[in-house]
Amino acid sequence: MSLLLTRLFLSLVLKPRPAAKERGDVPGWVLITVMTAGLVVAIWTLAQDQLKAMLERALDSVTNK
């Protein structure tokens, strides 16, 4: 009986868990995050004056009413 319990216990303990197999796509998410940050910096650098003017116009139209 103890041999049966030992084998059952070992099969449960040594059985690979589904979470261990699926680690996710962490490098993919890191790449997406870095690329998004790079795009934001590039767009902000190229269009800083236009974005600032657009924001000022939008805020003026709201506060002047």
C-alpha positions in Angstrom: 0.0 0.0 0.0 2.8 2.4 0.8 4.4 1.7 -2.6 1.2 2.7 -4.3 0.9 5.9 -2.2 4.5 6.7 -2.9 4.0 6.3 -6.7 0.8 8.4 -6.6 2.5 11.1 -4.6 5.5 11.2 -6.9 3.4 11.2 -10.0 1.5 14.3 -8.7 4.6 16.1 -7.6 6.7 15.4 -10.6 3.9 15.9 -13.1 4.7 19.1 -15.2 2.2 21.8 -14.5 0.5 23.6 -17.4 1.8 26.9 -16.1 5.4 25.7 -16.3 4.9 24.9 -20.0 3.3 28.2 -21.0 5.6 31.1 -20.0 4.0 33.6 -22.3 5.5 35.9 -24.8 7.5 38.3 -22.6 10.1 39.2 -25.1 7.3 40.1 -27.6 5.7 42.4 -25.1 9.0 44.1 -24.2 9.7 44.7 -27.9 6.2 46.2 -28.4 6.6 48.5 -25.4 10.1 49.6 -26.5 9.0 50.2 -30.1 5.9 52.2 -28.9 8.1 54.4 -26.7 10.5 54.9 -29.6 7.6 56.0 -31.9 6.3 58.4 -29.3 9.7 60.0 -28.9 10.2 60.2 -32.7 6.8 61.8 -33.3 7.2 64.2 -30.4 10.6 65.2 -31.7 9.4 65.8 -35.2 6.1 67.5 -34.4 6.8 69.2 -31.1 5.8 72.7 -32.3 2.7 71.6 -34.0 1.6 69.5 -31.1 2.1 72.4 -28.7 0.2 74.8 -30.9 -2.7 72.3 -31.3 -2.9 71.7 -27.5 -2.9 75.5 -26.8 -5.7 76.0 -29.4 -7.7 73.2 -27.9 -7.3 74.6 -24.3 -8.0 78.1 -25.4 -11.2 77.0 -27.1 -12.4 75.3 -23.9 -11.4 78.1 -21.5 -12.6 81.0 -23.6 -16.3 79.8 -23.7 
